[in-house]
Amino acid sequence: MEAILIDCVQKNLRHFMHSNAIFISHRLCAHFPSETNLQLLAGCYLQCNQAYAAYHILKGTQTAQSRYLFALSCFQMDLLSEAEAALCPSNEPNAEVPNGSAGHYLLGLIYRYTDRRKSAIHHFKEALSMDPLMWAAYEELCLLGAAVEATVVFGEAATLCLQKQYLNCATSPSLHSSVEDCHIVAARHTVSEDASPRQLRQMQGLKDNTRNHHGASIFGGMVAEPMNSGPPNISFYNTPSPKATQLSSVAPPPLCRNMLPNGPNPNTLSSDSSSKSTLNSTIQAPRRKFVGEGKLRKISGRLFSDSGPRRSSRLSNEATINSNANATVLSGNGTNNTSKHLGGSKLSPIKFRSMTIRKGQSWANENIDEGIHNDAQNDSRLNITSTSSCSSHAIEVKSCEQEAAIFPVGGLVMSSSKVISGASEILSLLRVLGEGYRLSCLYRCQDALDTYQKLPHAHYNTGWVLCQVGKAYFESVDYVEADRAFSLARQITPYSLEGMDIYSTVLYHLKEDMKLSYLAQELISTDRLAPQSWCAMGNCYSLQKDHETALKNFQRAVQLNPRFAYAHTLCGHEYVALEDFENGIKCYQSALKVDERHYNAWYGLGMIYLRQEKFDFSEYQFRKAFQINPQSSVIMSYFGTALHAVKRSNEAMVIMDKAILADPKNPLPMYQKANILMCLEKFDEALEVLEELKECSPSESSVYALMGNIYKRRNMHDRAMLHYGIALDLKPSATDVATIKAAIEKLHVPDEIEDNL
């Protein structure tokens, strides 16, 4: 009953029938109240996003899996201290983290969100070392700025680790077991259909001795059934045991095909699959040749038919069946065949034996009823026979180990060579993806774009990769290319909301109000509970200068996911637009609590302090942003401005030159450089920079206003008035208009008197 209920729950979970799975799980736990069944019930609730139910079910449990599920429910409920205590009990400081790489990854997230960066990095690295395919752990390392090159993480060591996971039983112990089973099977083939019970006992003794010497043979995690077991069931077909080889007259399937601790999961088979198809895949697998087929053809031409699949048959008669002499033989189509399928021709027992015994000697000349002394001699002869049989075919055995080893992987049966090559291909792909993502997180955007270009066409044109490409263009302030990449990602994966918050910001900067409005409505209709949807809606209102409504949308995004750092930052931007600097500072600080490498929040804090003329604070915030993203010309421009404000003009000039080189199309660093040069009274150099800037941005009123200030300082009032007029004609903002008009009114006032005013 318990097994049926468990199978029912698992089947419902596979079919996403969560309510039914929960109901059956409750019946299971009521009738069989074990901790394992409680784990199943808690797992059902976790899949239904009801972490609170799993929390109460598993509270106080002690097993590793229960502690992991309890920690997961605590993490989803933001009870991080309880989650940490479940994974690392205080009374067991040296206890192993449950669930291997998944447990280390969860513990790394807990440490990350509790501001313990070094511990988080350690556990993310542990997760990757245990499972090279734990991509999420590598992503977290990249976000923390602690990831090493992907060629190292997904290199040869990771390849060996991944191969070991799937081929761990193909190491020496299993190979020894396979060779020993080869001896046993060959010895069995030397016994004729009229073998005496004493010989059969000797055969069984040889098998038992081998097992006792090397431990129980493992085939798919199950010990082979005894020789006198009943008819085979479906688990037998899925997990071939020595019984199949001792019963079949054809060469057996490779014994190394089921080396994994667990055989193929019957649940992974399709609903219409039958034991017949499973059996066919088992019997028709590549096989070892323990006896030369050429010799057998000489004895019986009809034993190996050239037409159709080779069929096995029984070699024993009714008397042997009753004496448990391995009479039942599986045919190629899953049925039992009798000897008549051999066309009435029987293989001579004496001839069969003489093929496998030492040359010139046959068991036909031996008396097997001579007593215990002869039993010992026969036992030694059995060992000699089995050894000589396998030695004569060492090449076949070796080829089995290298080529015919078959392993169940993901519900499929694969050869070891395919597993090895597949692991190498996967990790070579992850090396490119990982390096591109790492470079992107370090804001080396052009290098990241070049790396993504190395991906195969099929992988490059996927939603995730194109979103990463769009983010790289966004950080490079190339909004047109970013729009193109994100648009293509939307076409390929319209159901994915990955990166749509950044895409909405791209459209905001491009002032594409229609596209932004359409995107926001699409995202809301796709998922109203995703923070990306409300970020897009907030950007839409912000573009329309409705900052209060935009703020409400961004706050909704924060409410849906308090760990979404960008939503906190966007709230801060709207507070700044509303000139509510106090709340803006709180929002930026909240973003940094979630992600201290979120440079946008550091930049926002720097801008607030710059406007408040708290230049020391501003310089610190911009420096932090610059350390995280040293490629942004915008950050460098304001960092240089803050350095100049704290009387460190030489450093400011160096930063401005770097900003100009980083993005020659950005007019801001050139304007700030000209402003610093004017303050240093290097008027000619400042005018040279402004003349160059005027060619790049001919409609920028600030450029002409600054040129007017320079000409005023040089007492060239006519030229100053000309440039002030041009600046007003370009329709600057109301604040700039007032500043320019005030400068015109004081045009003939000396600078010394103006400073005193």
C-alpha positions in Angstrom: 0.0 0.0 0.0 2.8 2.4 0.9 4.6 1.9 -2.4 1.4 2.4 -4.3 0.7 5.7 -2.5 4.2 6.9 -3.0 4.1 6.1 -6.7 0.8 7.9 -7.0 2.2 11.0 -5.4 5.2 11.0 -7.7 3.1 10.5 -10.7 0.8 13.4 -9.8 3.8 15.6 -9.2 5.1 14.7 -12.7 1.8 15.6 -14.1 1.6 18.8 -12.0 -1.5 17.6 -10.2 -0.4 19.3 -7.0 -3.7 19.3 -5.2 -4.1 15.6 -5.7 -0.5 14.9 -4.8 -1.0 16.8 -1.5 -4.2 14.8 -0.7 -2.6 11.4 -1.4 0.5 12.5 0.6 -1.7 13.2 3.6 -3.2 9.7 3.4 0.3 8.3 3.1 1.6 10.1 6.2 -1.5 9.2 8.2 -1.1 5.5 7.5 2.7 5.4 7.4 4.0 8.3 9.5 7.7 8.2 8.6 10.0 11.1 8.1 10.6 10.1 4.5 6.9 10.4 3.8 6.8 13.8 5.5 9.6 14.9 3.2 7.4 13.9 0.2 4.4 15.9 1.7 6.6 18.9 2.3 8.0 18.6 -1.2 4.4 18.8 -2.6 3.8 22.0 -0.7 7.1 23.5 -1.8 6.2 22.9 -5.4 2.9 24.7 -4.8 4.8 27.7 -3.5 3.4 27.1 0.0 6.7 27.2 1.9 4.9 27.9 5.2 3.2 24.5 5.1 6.5 22.8 4.5 8.1 24.8 7.3 5.6 23.5 9.9 5.7 19.9 8.6 9.5 19.6 8.8 10.2 21.7 11.9 12.2 19.6 14.3 13.2 16.8 11.8 16.7 15.6 11.9 17.6 13.7 8.7 19.8 15.5 6.1 17.1 15.7 3.4 14.5 17.0 5.9 16.9 19.7 7.1 17.6 20.7 3.5 13.9 21.0 2.7 13.2 22.9 5.9 16.1 25.3 5.1 14.6 25.8 1.7 11.2 26.7 3.1 12.9 29.0 5.6 14.8 30.8 2.8 11.6 31.3 0.9 10.0 32.8 4.0 13.1 35.0 4.6 13.9 33.2 7.8 17.6 33.2 7.0 18.9 32.5 10.5 16.7 29.4 10.8 17.7 28.2 7.4 21.4 28.5 8.3 20.8 26.6 11.6 19.1 23.8 9.7 22.0 23.5 7.2 24.7 24.0 9.8 23.5 22.8 13.2 25.3 24.5 16.1 25.7 21.3 18.0 27.4 19.6 15.0 30.0 22.2 13.7 31.7 19.6 11.5 28.4 18.2 10.1 28.3 17.7 6.3 26.0 20.1 4.4 23.0 18.1 3.2 22.2 17.6 -0.4 25.7 18.2 -1.6 26.1 21.0 -4.2 22.5 22.1 -3.8 22.9 22.5 -0.1 26.2 24.5 -0.5 24.4 26.7 -3.1 21.6 27.4 -0.7 24.0 28.1 2.1 25.9 30.5 -0.1 22.7 32.4 -0.9 22.0 32.7 2.9 25.5 34.0 3.5 25.3 36.4 0.6 22.0 38.0 1.9 23.4 38.3 5.4 26.5 40.2 4.2 29.1 37.5 4.7 30.7 37.6 1.4 33.7 35.4 2.0 31.6 32.6 3.4 29.2 32.9 0.4 32.0 32.7 -2.1 33.4 29.6 -0.3 30.1 27.7 -0.5 29.4 28.7 -4.1 32.9 27.3 -5.0 32.1 24.2 -3.1 28.9 23.7 -5.0 30.7 24.1 -8.3 33.5 21.7 -7.3 30.9 19.0 -6.5 28.8 19.6 -9.6 30.4 21.5 -12.5 26.9 21.9 -14.0 25.8 24.1 -11.1 25.6 27.1 -13.3 23.6 29.1 -10.7 26.6 29.0 -8.3 28.9 30.4 -11.0 26.4 33.1 -11.8 26.4 34.1 -8.1 30.2 34.2 -8.1 30.2 36.5 -11.1 27.7 38.8 -9.4 29.9 38.9 -6.4 32.9 39.7 -8.6 34.7 36.6 -7.3 34.5 34.3 -10.3 37.7 33.1 -11.9 38.0 32.5 -15.6 35.5 30.1 -17.0 38.3 28.1 -18.7 39.5 27.2 -15.2 36.1 26.5 -13.6 34.8 24.4 -16.5 38.2 23.1 -17.5 39.8 19.6 -17.3 39.2 19.1 -13.6 35.5 19.8 -14.1 35.4 17.4 -17.1 36.9 14.6 -15.0 34.5 15.4 -12.2 31.5 15.3 -14.5 32.6 12.0 -16.2 33.2 10.5 -12.7 29.6 11.3 -11.8 28.3 9.2 -14.6 31.1 6.7 -14.9 32.1 6.3 -11.2 31.2 2.6 -11.3 33.4 2.1 -14.4 36.5 2.3 -12.1 38.5 -0.7 -11.0 36.1 -2.3 -8.5 33.3 -2.6 -11.1 35.7 -3.7 -13.8 37.1 -6.4 -11.5 33.5 -7.5 -10.9 32.8 -7.5 -14.6 35.8 -9.7 -15.3 35.0 -12.1 -12.5 31.4 -12.4 -13.8 33.0 -13.1 -17.2 34.8 -16.1 -15.5 31.6 -17.2 -13.9 29.6 -17.0 -17.1 32.2 -18.9 -19.1 32.3 -21.6 -16.5 28.5 -21.9 -16.7 28.7 -22.4 -20.4 31.0 -25.4 -19.9 28.2 -27.2 -18.0 26.1 -29.4 -20.2 22.3 -29.7 -20.1 22.7 -33.0 -18.3 25.1 -31.7 -15.7 24.9 -33.3 -12.3 23.6 -31.5 -9.2 27.2 -31.8 -7.8 28.5 -29.8 -10.7 25.8 -27.2 -10.3 26.7 -26.9 -6.6 30.3 -26.4 -7.6 29.2 -23.6 -10.0 27.2 -21.9 -7.3 30.1 -22.2 -4.9 32.4 -20.6 -7.4 30.0 -17.7 -7.7 29.6 -17.4 -4.0 33.3 -17.4 -3.4 33.8 -14.7 -5.9 31.1 -12.6 -4.2 32.5 -13.2 -0.8 36.0 -12.1 -1.9 35.0 -8.9 -3.6 31.7 -8.1 -1.9 28.2 -8.3 -3.3 28.0 -7.8 -7.0 26.0 -4.7 -7.8 24.0 -4.5 -11.0 21.9 -1.3 -11.0 22.0 -1.2 -7.2 20.4 -4.7 -6.7 22.1 -7.9 -5.7 21.6 -10.6 -8.3 18.6 -12.9 -7.7 19.3 -16.5 -6.6 19.4 -19.1 -9.3 16.1 -20.7 -8.3 14.1 -17.5 -8.3 10.8 -17.3 -10.0 9.9 -15.8 -13.3 11.6 -12.5 -14.1 9.7 -9.2 -13.6 10.0 -5.8 -15.1 12.7 -4.8 -12.7 14.7 -7.7 -13.8 14.4 -6.6 -17.4 15.6 -3.1 -16.5 18.5 -4.4 -14.4 20.1 -7.4 -16.0 21.6 -9.8 -13.5 23.9 -12.8 -13.8 20.7 -14.8 -14.1 20.1 -13.6 -17.6 23.6 -14.6 -18.7 23.5 -18.0 -17.1 20.2 -18.8 -18.8 20.8 -17.6 -22.3 22.5 -19.7 -24.9 23.6 -16.6 -26.8 26.4 -14.4 -25.5 25.0 -12.3 -22.6 24.5 -8.5 -22.6 27.5 -6.6 -21.2 27.5 -6.9 -17.5 29.1 -3.4 -17.2 26.0 -1.7 -18.6 24.3 -1.1 -15.3 27.2 0.2 -13.2 25.3 3.2 -11.8 23.9 2.9 -8.2 20.4 3.1 -9.6 19.3 1.6 -12.8 17.0 3.3 -15.4 14.0 4.8 -13.6 10.8 3.1 -15.0 9.0 6.3 -14.4 11.1 8.0 -17.1 9.6 5.6 -19.7 6.7 6.8 -21.7 3.2 5.6 -20.6 2.8 3.4 -23.7 6.2 1.6 -23.2 6.0 -2.0 -22.4 8.2 -4.7 -20.9 8.6 -6.1 -24.3 10.3 -3.0 -25.7 12.4 -2.8 -22.5 13.5 -6.4 -22.8 14.4 -6.0 -26.5 16.7 -3.1 -25.7 18.3 -5.2 -23.0 18.8 -8.4 -24.9 19.9 -6.8 -28.2 22.7 -4.7 -26.6 26.3 -5.3 -27.7 27.5 -8.5 -26.3 30.7 -10.3 -25.4 31.8 -13.4 -27.3 32.9 -15.9 -24.7 32.9 -18.7 -27.1 34.1 -18.4 -30.7 31.1 -18.3 -33.0 33.0 -19.9 -35.8 33.5 -23.0 -33.7 29.8 -23.1 -32.8 28.8 -22.7 -36.5 30.7 -25.9 -37.3 28.7 -27.8 -34.7 25.3 -26.4 -35.4 24.6 -24.3 -38.5 21.2 -23.5 -37.4 22.1 -22.2 -34.0 23.1 -18.7 -35.3 20.6 -17.8 -38.0 21.6 -15.1 -40.5 18.0 -13.9 -41.0 16.4 -11.7 -38.4 17.4 -11.2 -34.8 19.3 -14.0 -33.2 17.0 -15.9 -30.8 18.1 -17.7 -27.7 16.7 -21.0 -26.5 16.7 -23.4 -23.6 19.5 -26.0 -23.6 18.0 -28.0 -20.7 15.3 -30.6 -20.6 12.4 -31.0 -18.2 14.5 -32.9 -15.7 16.9 -30.0 -15.5 14.1 -27.5 -15.0 12.9 -29.4 -11.9 16.5 -29.4 -10.5 16.9 -25.6 -10.9 19.5 -26.0 -13.6 18.8 -22.6 -15.2 16.3 -23.9 -17.8 14.2 -20.8 -18.5 15.8 -18.8 -21.3 14.7 -15.3 -22.4 14.1 -15.1 -26.1 14.8 -12.0 -28.2 11.2 -10.9 -28.2 10.6 -11.5 -24.5 9.0 -15.0 -24.6 10.2 -18.4 -23.5 11.4 -20.8 -26.3 11.8 -24.5 -26.1 14.4 -26.6 -27.8 12.2 -27.2 -30.9 13.1 -23.6 -32.0 16.6 -25.0 -32.7 15.1 -27.1 -35.5 15.3 -30.3 -33.5 19.1 -30.2 -33.4 20.7 -30.5 -30.0 24.1 -29.5 -29.1 26.1 -32.5 -27.9 27.1 -32.0 -24.3 30.4 -33.7 -24.7 31.4 -31.7 -27.8 30.3 -28.4 -26.0 32.5 -29.2 -23.1 35.5 -30.3 -25.1 35.6 -26.9 -26.8 36.2 -25.1 -23.6 38.5 -27.5 -21.7 42.2 -27.8 -22.0 43.3 -29.1 -25.4 43.1 -32.8 -25.9 41.0 -33.3 -22.7 37.3 -33.7 -22.1 35.1 -34.1 -19.1 33.6 -37.1 -20.9 36.6 -39.2 -19.8 36.3 -38.1 -16.2 34.3 -39.8 -13.5 32.4 -37.2 -11.6 31.1 -39.7 -9.1 34.4 -40.6 -7.5 33.8 -38.8 -4.2 34.9 -35.8 -2.4 38.5 -36.0 -3.7 37.3 -35.8 -7.2 34.9 -32.9 -6.2 38.0 -30.9 -5.3 39.6 -31.7 -8.6 36.5 -30.8 -10.5 36.4 -27.5 -8.6 40.0 -26.7 -9.7 39.2 -27.7 -13.2 36.2 -25.3 -13.2 38.5 -22.5 -12.2 41.0 -23.4 -14.9 38.2 -23.7 -17.5 36.8 -20.3 -16.7 40.2 -18.7 -16.7 41.2 -20.2 -20.0 37.9 -19.2 -21.6 38.3 -15.5 -20.7 42.0 -15.5 -21.4 41.4 -16.8 -25.0 39.2 -13.8 -25.6 41.0 -11.0 -23.7 40.6 -8.6 -26.6 36.8 -9.0 -26.5 36.7 -8.4 -22.8 38.8 -5.3 -23.1 36.7 -4.0 -25.9 33.7 -4.5 -23.7 35.2 -2.4 -21.0 36.1 0.4 -23.4 33.3 0.4 -26.0 30.4 -1.8 -24.9 30.0 -0.2 -21.4 26.5 1.2 -21.3 25.1 3.5 -18.7 21.6 4.8 -18.0 21.7 8.6 -18.2 18.6 10.8 -18.0 16.4 7.9 -18.9 18.5 7.0 -21.9 21.0 4.3 -22.4 24.4 5.6 -23.5 27.8 4.1 -24.1 30.7 5.3 -22.0 32.4 7.0 -25.0 29.2 9.1 -25.6 29.0 10.0 -21.9 32.6 11.2 -22.0 32.3 13.2 -25.2 29.0 14.6 -24.1 30.5 15.9 -20.8 33.3 17.5 -22.8 30.9 19.2 -25.2 28.7 20.5 -22.4 31.7 22.0 -20.5 33.2 23.5 -23.6 29.9 25.3 -24.1 29.8 26.4 -20.5 33.3 27.8 -20.8 32.1 30.3 -23.5 28.9 31.2 -21.7 30.6 31.5 -18.4 33.4 33.6 -19.6 31.0 35.9 -21.4 28.9 36.3 -18.3 31.9 36.8 -16.1 33.2 39.6 -18.4 29.8 41.1 -18.5 29.6 41.2 -14.6 33.0 42.9 -14.6 31.5 45.4 -17.1 34.1 44.5 -19.8 31.3 44.8 -22.2 33.2 44.6 -25.5 35.1 41.6 -24.4 31.9 40.0 -23.3 30.3 40.7 -26.7 33.3 39.2 -28.5 33.0 36.1 -26.3 29.3 35.6 -27.0 30.1 35.8 -30.7 32.1 32.5 -30.3 28.9 30.6 -29.5 27.3 28.3 -32.0 24.5 29.9 -34.0 21.8 27.8 -32.2 23.0 28.9 -28.7 23.6 32.6 -29.6 20.0 33.0 -30.9 18.4 32.1 -27.6 16.6 34.4 -25.3 19.1 34.2 -22.4 22.2 35.0 -24.6 20.5 37.8 -26.5 19.4 39.4 -23.2 23.0 39.2 -22.0 24.1 40.8 -25.3 21.5 43.5 -24.8 22.7 44.2 -21.2 26.3 44.5 -22.5 25.2 47.1 -25.1 23.2 48.9 -22.4 26.2 49.2 -20.1 28.2 50.4 -23.1 25.5 53.2 -23.6 24.8 51.8 -27.1 21.0 51.9 -26.6 20.2 51.3 -30.3 22.0 48.0 -30.4 20.6 47.1 -27.0 17.1 47.7 -28.3 17.8 45.4 -31.3 19.2 42.6 -29.1 16.3 42.7 -26.6 13.7 42.9 -29.4 15.1 39.8 -30.9 15.1 38.1 -27.5 11.4 39.0 -27.1 10.6 37.4 -30.5 12.4 34.2 -29.6 11.2 33.9 -26.0 8.1 36.1 -25.5 7.3 34.2 -22.3 10.6 35.1 -20.6 10.9 38.2 -18.4 14.6 37.9 -18.0 16.2 41.3 -18.5 13.0 43.1 -19.4 13.6 45.6 -16.6 16.8 46.6 -18.4 15.0 46.6 -21.8 12.4 49.1 -20.4 15.2 51.4 -19.2 16.8 51.2 -22.7 13.5 52.3 -24.2 13.3 55.0 -21.6 16.6 56.5 -22.6 15.6 56.2 -26.3 12.4 58.0 -25.4 10.4 55.3 -27.3 7.2 56.0 -25.3 5.0 53.9 -27.6 7.3 50.8 -27.6 7.8 51.2 -23.8 4.0 51.4 -23.2 3.4 48.3 -25.4 6.2 46.4 -23.6 4.8 47.3 -20.2 1.3 46.1 -21.1 2.6 42.9 -22.5 4.7 42.1 -19.4 1.8 42.8 -17.1 -0.5 40.5 -19.1 2.2 37.8 -19.0 2.9 37.9 -15.3 1.4 40.5 -12.9 3.5 39.1 -10.0 6.9 39.6 -11.6 8.9 42.7 -10.5 10.2 43.2 -14.1 6.6 43.9 -15.2 6.1 46.7 -12.8 9.6 48.2 -13.4 8.6 48.5 -17.1 5.3 50.1 -16.1 7.2 52.5 -13.8 9.6 53.5 -16.5 6.7 54.2 -18.8 5.2 56.7 -16.3 8.6 58.2 -15.6 9.1 58.9 -19.2 5.8 60.8 -19.2 7.1 62.8 -16.1 4.4 61.3 -13.9 6.9 60.5 -11.1 4.4 59.8 -8.4 2.7 57.0 -10.4 6.0 55.7 -11.5 7.1 55.5 -7.9 4.0 53.5 -6.9 4.8 51.0 -9.7 8.4 50.6 -8.6 7.3 50.2 -5.0 5.0 47.4 -6.2 8.0 45.7 -7.8 9.9 45.9 -4.4 6.9 44.5 -2.6 6.8 41.5 -5.0 10.5 40.8 -4.6 12.4 42.7 -1.8 15.7 41.2 -3.1 15.3 42.8 -6.5 18.0 45.5 -6.2 17.2 47.4 -9.4 13.6 48.1 -8.2 15.0 49.8 -5.1 17.3 51.9 -7.2 14.5 53.0 -9.6 12.5 54.0 -6.5 15.5 56.1 -5.5 15.6 57.8 -8.9 12.0 58.8 -8.7 12.4 60.2 -5.2 15.3 62.3 -6.5 13.1 63.5 -9.4 10.6 64.6 -6.7 13.5 66.1 -4.8 12.8 63.9 -1.8 16.5 63.2 -1.2 16.0 61.6 2.2 13.8 58.8 0.9 16.0 58.5 -2.1 19.0 57.8 0.1 17.1 55.1 1.9 16.1 53.4 -1.3 19.7 53.4 -2.6 20.9 52.0 0.7 18.2 49.2 0.5 19.5 48.3 -2.9 23.0 48.0 -1.6 21.9 45.8 1.2 20.6 43.4 -1.4 23.6 43.7 -3.7 26.6 45.7 -2.7 28.0 45.6 -6.2 24.9 47.4 -7.6 26.9 50.4 -8.9 23.7 52.2 -9.9 22.8 52.7 -6.2 26.3 54.0 -5.4 26.0 56.4 -8.4 22.6 57.6 -7.2 24.0 58.3 -3.7 26.9 60.2 -5.3 24.5 62.4 -7.3 22.4 63.3 -4.2 25.5 64.3 -2.2 26.8 66.2 -5.2 23.6 68.2 -5.4 23.7 68.8 -1.7 27.3 70.0 -2.0 28.5 67.3 0.3 31.5 66.7 -1.8 33.5 64.4 0.5 30.5 62.0 0.7 29.9 62.4 -3.1 33.5 61.5 -3.9 33.3 58.4 -1.8 30.1 57.2 -3.4 31.4 57.8 -6.9 34.7 56.1 -6.1 32.8 52.9 -5.0 30.8 53.0 -8.2 34.0 53.5 -10.2 35.7 50.5 -8.5 32.7 48.3 -9.5 32.3 49.6 -13.0 35.6 51.2 -14.2 34.4 51.2 -17.8 31.5 53.7 -17.5 32.4 57.1 -18.8 29.4 58.6 -17.0 30.6 57.4 -13.6 34.1 58.6 -14.4 32.8 62.0 -15.4 31.0 62.6 -12.1 33.8 61.1 -10.2 36.2 63.6 -11.8 33.7 66.4 -10.9 33.7 65.3 -7.3 37.5 65.1 -7.2 37.7 68.6 -8.6 35.2 69.8 -6.0 37.4 68.5 -3.2 40.4 70.4 -4.7 42.0 67.4 -6.3 42.0 68.8 -9.8 45.0 66.8 -11.1 43.4 63.5 -10.3 40.2 64.8 -11.8 41.9 65.6 -15.1 43.3 62.1 -15.3 39.9 60.6 -14.7 38.3 62.9 -17.3 40.9 61.8 -19.9 40.0 58.1 -19.1 36.3 58.9 -19.5 36.9 60.5 -22.9 38.8 57.5 -24.1 36.2 55.1 -22.7 33.4 56.7 -24.8 34.4 59.4 -27.3 30.7 59.9 -28.2 29.8 60.9 -24.7 29.9 64.8 -24.5 29.7 64.8 -20.6 33.4 64.2 -19.8 34.6 66.7 -22.4 32.3 69.3 -21.0 33.5 68.6 -17.4 37.1 68.7 -18.5 36.6 72.1 -20.1 34.9 73.3 -16.9 37.9 72.1 -14.8 40.3 73.8 -17.2 38.4 77.1 -17.0 38.6 76.9 -13.1 42.3 76.3 -13.5 42.4 79.4 -15.7 43.6 77.4 -18.7 41.2 79.3 -21.0 42.8 78.4 -24.4 42.8 74.7 -23.6 39.3 74.9 -22.4 38.1 76.6 -25.6 39.9 74.0 -27.7 38.0 71.2 -25.9 34.7 73.1 -26.3 35.2 73.7 -30.0 35.7 70.0 -30.5 32.7 69.3 -28.4 30.6 71.8 -30.4 31.2 69.7 -33.5 30.0 66.6 -31.7 27.0 68.2 -30.0 26.0 71.3 -31.9 22.6 71.7 -30.2 23.8 71.5 -26.6 23.1 74.8 -24.9 25.4 74.1 -22.0 28.4 74.1 -24.3 27.7 77.6 -25.6 26.9 78.9 -22.1 30.3 77.7 -20.8 32.0 79.3 -23.8 30.2 82.5 -22.9 31.6 82.3 -19.3 35.1 81.8 -20.6 34.9 84.8 -22.9 33.5 86.8 -20.1 36.5 85.9 -17.9 38.7 87.0 -20.7 36.8 90.3 -21.0 35.6 89.5 -24.5 32.1 90.7 -23.8 30.8 90.7 -27.4 31.8 87.1 -28.0 30.4 86.2 -24.6 27.1 87.8 -25.5 27.0 86.0 -28.8 27.4 82.6 -27.2 24.9 83.4 -24.4 22.3 84.2 -27.1 23.0 81.0 -29.0 22.5 79.1 -25.8 19.1 80.7 -25.2 18.0 80.0 -28.7 18.6 76.3 -28.2 15.8 76.3 -25.6 17.5 75.0 -22.5 15.7 74.0 -19.3 14.1 76.6 -17.1 16.9 76.4 -14.6 19.5 76.9 -17.3 17.6 79.8 -18.8 17.6 81.6 -15.4 21.3 81.0 -15.0 22.2 82.3 -18.5 20.0 85.4 -18.0 21.7 86.1 -14.7 25.1 85.8 -16.4 24.0 88.3 -19.1 22.9 90.8 -16.5 26.3 90.6 -14.8 28.2 90.6 -18.1 30.0 94.0 -17.4 30.5 93.3 -13.7 34.1 92.5 -12.9 34.7 89.0 -11.6 36.1 90.3 -8.3 32.9 92.3 -7.6 30.7 89.4 -8.7 32.4 87.1 -6.3 31.8 89.5 -3.4 28.1 89.7 -4.4 
